[in-house]
Amino acid sequence: MNTFEVYSNSSAATLSMGKKIGSNLAPGSIIALSGELGCGKTLLTRGICEGLGVPPRHVSSPTFVLVNEYKGRLPVFHMDLYRLGDIDDGFEIGIMDYFNRAEAGVMLIEWAEKMISLLPPDMLRVEFEILGDKKRRIKFSSNNEKFGAVFKGLK
């Protein structure tokens, strides 16, 4: 398992980190973001999308629609599972169908801990911890070498 931990002291730092990640992603990347409300999941997602060539103003949390799709260097499927209750809800929204579509693009899943057992093992996990008003600990982990460029880009 590859792990990497970083600290962010500002929104700008989190956004910049996201851009670096997005610029190093390959097709078929699934990123599972977890952490409490307001920890920076959507901000990092906005940066990742910008690194993939999606204008940041187009990126918003799909809390009520569940999935937003963006066109960039790769297609981006941005899910927000906040409103889902259990795994059955995941099947109802067709989460498994999105895995097939994401093979040619990138899938970003906020509140991924709600459906973690449905996610493929080769994902990149991103776990946020709030340490203060603006300070965050962000832990990245993956058991797949395809995220090696992402880890190198963050160092």
Sequence and secondary structure as in RCSB ss.txt:
>XXXX:A:sequence
MNTFEVYSNSSAATLSMGKKIGSNLAPGSIIALSGELGCGKTLLTRGICEGLGVPPRHVSSPTFVLVNEYKGRLP
VFHMDLYRLGDIDDGFEIGIMDYFNRAEAGVMLIEWAEKMISLLPPDMLRVEFEILGDKKRRIKFSSNNEKFGAV
FKGLK
>XXXX:A:secstr
 EEEEEEE SHHHHHHHHHHHHHT  TTEEEEEE STTSSHHHHHHHHHHHTT  GGG    TTTSEEEE SSS 
EEEEE TT  SHHHHHHTTHHHHHHHGGGSEEEEETGGGSGGGS TT EEEEEEE SSS EEEEEEES GGGHHH
HHHH 
